[in-house]
Amino acid sequence: MMTIKGKSIRDKKRNSLKHWDILLDRWQKAVDDYCKIADGDAPYWYNERANVSVLAGAAWGCGWAALEEFQYEKTEIDESERKRKVKKNTWNGRCDLFLCNKTDSELVEAKFKWLSLMSNDLVSGIERVLSAATKDASSTKGDSSDRAIGVAFISLYIKSKHVNDVEQRINDAIRMFPEVDADCFSWCFPKVHRHNKQGEYDNILPGIVMFAKVAK
């Protein structure tokens, strides 16, 4: 039994996140390595902040630079006002993550959510989380020339009574991921935790998928 992992970048020739190809690979490796090193633990069992740190670590592993949770002026602005450079409300907030390499600089806002592998509403559930992250990224961008990106960390679970269906449900979910309106996504279901019951809620917590979308 191997770790189930993969990635997809939509319309790679035109996609402004095509340079994330290496980052998605590094992120998968970071998730899997953590599970192997931190015996009995997984980063996706925690919150948004923990998962942002994994993405930041993956960026450093690519030779990029990353800065987490820093103070940043945010602006409420709609698309018509952006063209006229008219600001609405400005406030001091925090940006979840700044990424940069020699050619790109990006402001990332993230959201984290637990969703069930048995859900009939999985795609819509993911899109709601990604939409919230992208909206935050747009506010963070304001008039900045930096690219703003919304990221959704979706940690998936399934009741332990369905342990024999875990592999099939994971594969079914992977086939649905392209339906999500995202620029790219990546998933990792580590070998070491894919069938282990965790926590007090009688759940198996087999892995995580990350979606990213450029904010307008």
VEXDREN-2710 file (C-alpha; in Angstrom, 1 decimal):
% VEXDREN-2710
k/r/px/py/pz
1/MET/0.0/0.0/0.0
2/MET/1.5/3.3/-1.1
3/THR/0.6/6.9/-0.3
4/ILE/-2.1/8.2/-2.7
5/LYS/-1.0/11.5/-4.0
6/GLY/-1.4/13.6/-7.1
7/LYS/-2.0/17.1/-8.6
8/SER/-3.6/19.0/-11.4
9/ILE/-3.0/22.4/-12.9
10/ARG/-5.8/23.6/-15.1
11/ASP/-4.9/24.9/-18.6
12/LYS/-1.2/24.8/-17.9
13/LYS/-0.1/27.0/-20.8
14/ARG/-2.3/29.9/-19.7
15/ASN/-2.5/29.3/-16.0
16/SER/-0.9/32.0/-13.8
17/LEU/-0.2/29.3/-11.2
18/LYS/1.7/27.0/-13.6
19/HIS/4.8/27.7/-11.5
20/TRP/3.1/26.0/-8.6
21/ASP/3.8/22.6/-10.2
22/ILE/6.9/22.2/-8.1
23/LEU/5.2/23.6/-5.0
24/LEU/2.4/21.1/-5.2
25/ASP/5.0/18.3/-5.4
26/ARG/6.8/19.7/-2.4
27/TRP/3.6/20.1/-0.4
28/GLN/2.7/16.5/-1.0
29/LYS/6.1/15.4/0.2
30/ALA/5.9/17.7/3.3
31/VAL/2.6/16.2/4.3
32/ASP/3.8/12.7/3.8
33/ASP/7.2/13.3/5.5
34/TYR/5.5/14.8/8.6
35/CYS/3.3/11.8/9.0
36/LYS/6.4/9.5/8.8
37/ILE/8.5/11.6/11.1
38/ALA/5.9/12.6/13.7
39/ASP/4.9/9.1/14.5
40/GLY/1.1/8.9/15.0
41/ASP/0.4/12.4/13.9
42/ALA/-0.6/14.3/10.8
43/PRO/-0.6/18.1/10.0
44/TYR/-4.1/18.0/8.5
45/TRP/-5.6/16.9/11.8
46/TYR/-5.1/20.5/13.0
47/ASN/-6.2/23.9/11.9
48/GLU/-5.7/26.4/9.1
49/ARG/-2.5/27.8/10.8
50/ALA/-0.8/24.4/11.0
51/ASN/-1.5/23.7/7.3
52/VAL/-0.3/27.1/6.2
53/SER/3.0/26.3/7.9
54/VAL/3.3/23.1/5.8
55/LEU/2.7/25.1/2.6
56/ALA/5.3/27.6/3.7
57/GLY/7.8/24.8/4.4
58/ALA/7.1/23.4/1.0
59/ALA/7.9/26.8/-0.5
60/TRP/11.2/27.0/1.2
61/GLY/11.9/23.5/-0.1
62/CYS/11.4/24.8/-3.6
63/GLY/14.1/27.4/-3.0
64/TRP/11.4/30.1/-2.6
65/ALA/10.9/32.5/0.4
66/ALA/7.9/32.4/2.6
67/LEU/6.6/34.6/5.4
68/GLU/3.6/33.6/7.6
69/GLU/1.0/35.6/9.5
70/PHE/2.3/39.1/9.1
71/GLN/0.6/42.5/9.5
72/TYR/-0.9/43.9/6.2
73/GLU/-3.2/46.6/5.2
74/LYS/-6.4/45.2/3.7
75/THR/-8.9/47.0/1.5
76/GLU/-12.5/46.3/0.7
77/ILE/-12.8/47.1/-3.0
78/ASP/-15.0/45.8/-5.8
79/GLU/-13.9/45.2/-9.4
80/SER/-15.4/48.4/-10.8
81/GLU/-13.8/50.5/-8.1
82/ARG/-10.5/48.7/-8.6
83/LYS/-10.4/49.9/-12.2
84/ARG/-11.0/53.5/-11.0
85/LYS/-8.6/53.0/-8.1
86/VAL/-11.3/54.0/-5.6
87/LYS/-11.0/52.5/-2.2
88/LYS/-13.8/51.7/0.1
89/ASN/-12.7/50.6/3.6
90/THR/-9.1/50.0/4.7
91/TRP/-8.0/48.3/7.9
92/ASN/-5.0/46.7/9.5
93/GLY/-5.2/42.9/9.3
94/ARG/-2.9/39.9/8.8
95/CYS/-2.0/38.0/5.7
96/ASP/-1.8/34.3/6.1
97/LEU/1.2/33.8/3.8
98/PHE/3.6/35.6/1.5
99/LEU/5.4/33.6/-1.2
100/CYS/8.1/34.8/-3.6
101/ASN/10.7/33.5/-5.9
102/LYS/12.8/35.2/-8.6
103/THR/9.8/35.9/-10.8
104/ASP/6.6/35.9/-8.7
105/SER/5.4/37.4/-5.5
106/GLU/2.1/36.3/-4.0
107/LEU/-0.3/37.0/-1.1
108/VAL/-2.1/33.9/0.1
109/GLU/-5.2/33.7/2.2
110/ALA/-6.2/30.3/3.4
111/LYS/-9.3/28.5/4.8
112/PHE/-9.5/25.1/6.4
113/LYS/-12.5/22.8/6.6
114/TRP/-13.4/19.2/7.5
115/LEU/-15.6/17.5/4.9
116/SER/-16.9/13.9/4.7
117/LEU/-15.8/11.5/2.0
118/MET/-19.4/10.2/2.1
119/SER/-20.9/13.6/1.3
120/ASN/-23.1/14.0/-1.7
121/ASP/-22.2/17.7/-1.6
122/LEU/-18.5/17.5/-1.6
123/VAL/-17.8/19.7/-4.7
124/SER/-20.1/22.4/-3.5
125/GLY/-18.7/22.2/0.0
126/ILE/-15.1/22.7/-1.3
127/GLU/-16.2/25.6/-3.6
128/ARG/-17.7/27.4/-0.6
129/VAL/-14.5/27.2/1.3
130/LEU/-12.4/28.2/-1.7
131/SER/-14.7/31.1/-2.4
132/ALA/-14.3/32.4/1.1
133/ALA/-10.5/32.2/0.8
134/THR/-10.4/33.9/-2.5
135/LYS/-12.6/36.7/-1.2
136/ASP/-10.2/37.3/1.6
137/ALA/-7.3/37.2/-0.8
138/SER/-9.0/39.9/-2.9
139/SER/-9.3/42.1/0.1
140/THR/-5.7/41.5/1.0
141/LYS/-4.6/42.4/-2.5
142/GLY/-6.2/45.8/-2.6
143/ASP/-4.3/47.8/-5.2
144/SER/-1.1/45.7/-4.8
145/SER/0.6/44.4/-7.9
146/ASP/1.3/41.1/-6.1
147/ARG/-0.8/38.2/-7.2
148/ALA/-3.5/37.2/-4.6
149/ILE/-4.4/33.6/-4.1
150/GLY/-7.1/31.9/-2.1
151/VAL/-6.2/28.4/-0.8
152/ALA/-8.6/25.9/0.6
153/PHE/-7.3/23.1/2.8
154/ILE/-9.9/20.3/2.9
155/SER/-9.2/17.6/5.4
156/LEU/-11.3/14.6/4.7
157/TYR/-12.9/12.1/7.0
158/ILE/-15.0/8.9/6.9
159/LYS/-16.8/7.0/9.7
160/SER/-14.8/4.0/10.9
161/LYS/-17.7/1.7/10.0
162/HIS/-16.9/2.4/6.4
163/VAL/-13.2/1.3/6.8
164/ASN/-13.5/-1.2/3.9
165/ASP/-14.7/1.6/1.6
166/VAL/-11.9/4.1/2.3
167/GLU/-9.9/3.4/-0.9
168/GLN/-13.0/3.5/-3.1
169/ARG/-14.2/6.7/-1.5
170/ILE/-10.8/8.4/-1.9
171/ASN/-10.7/7.4/-5.6
172/ASP/-14.3/8.7/-6.1
173/ALA/-13.4/12.0/-4.5
174/ILE/-10.3/12.4/-6.7
175/ARG/-12.4/11.9/-9.8
176/MET/-14.7/14.7/-8.6
177/PHE/-11.9/17.2/-7.7
178/PRO/-11.7/18.6/-11.3
179/GLU/-15.3/19.8/-11.0
180/VAL/-14.1/22.4/-8.5
181/ASP/-13.6/25.8/-10.0
182/ALA/-9.9/26.1/-9.0
183/ASP/-6.7/26.9/-10.9
184/CYS/-4.8/24.0/-9.3
185/PHE/-5.2/21.3/-6.7
186/SER/-3.1/18.6/-5.0
187/TRP/-4.0/15.7/-2.7
188/CYS/-2.1/13.5/-0.3
189/PHE/-3.5/10.4/1.5
190/PRO/-0.5/9.1/3.5
191/LYS/0.0/5.3/3.7
192/VAL/0.5/5.4/7.4
193/HIS/-2.9/6.9/8.3
194/ARG/-5.2/5.9/5.6
195/HIS/-7.1/3.2/7.6
196/ASN/-6.4/4.3/11.2
197/LYS/-9.2/5.5/13.5
198/GLN/-8.4/8.8/15.1
199/GLY/-10.0/11.0/17.8
200/GLU/-13.1/10.7/19.8
201/TYR/-15.6/10.8/17.0
202/ASP/-15.1/7.3/15.6
203/ASN/-13.6/8.7/12.4
204/ILE/-10.9/7.7/10.0
205/LEU/-8.9/10.8/8.8
206/PRO/-7.1/9.5/5.7
207/GLY/-5.7/12.7/4.1
208/ILE/-6.0/16.2/2.7
209/VAL/-6.6/18.0/-0.6
210/MET/-5.5/21.6/-1.3
211/PHE/-7.1/23.9/-3.8
212/ALA/-5.8/27.2/-5.0
213/LYS/-7.4/30.0/-7.1
214/VAL/-6.1/33.4/-8.2
215/ALA/-8.3/36.2/-6.8
216/LYS/-9.5/38.9/-9.2
END
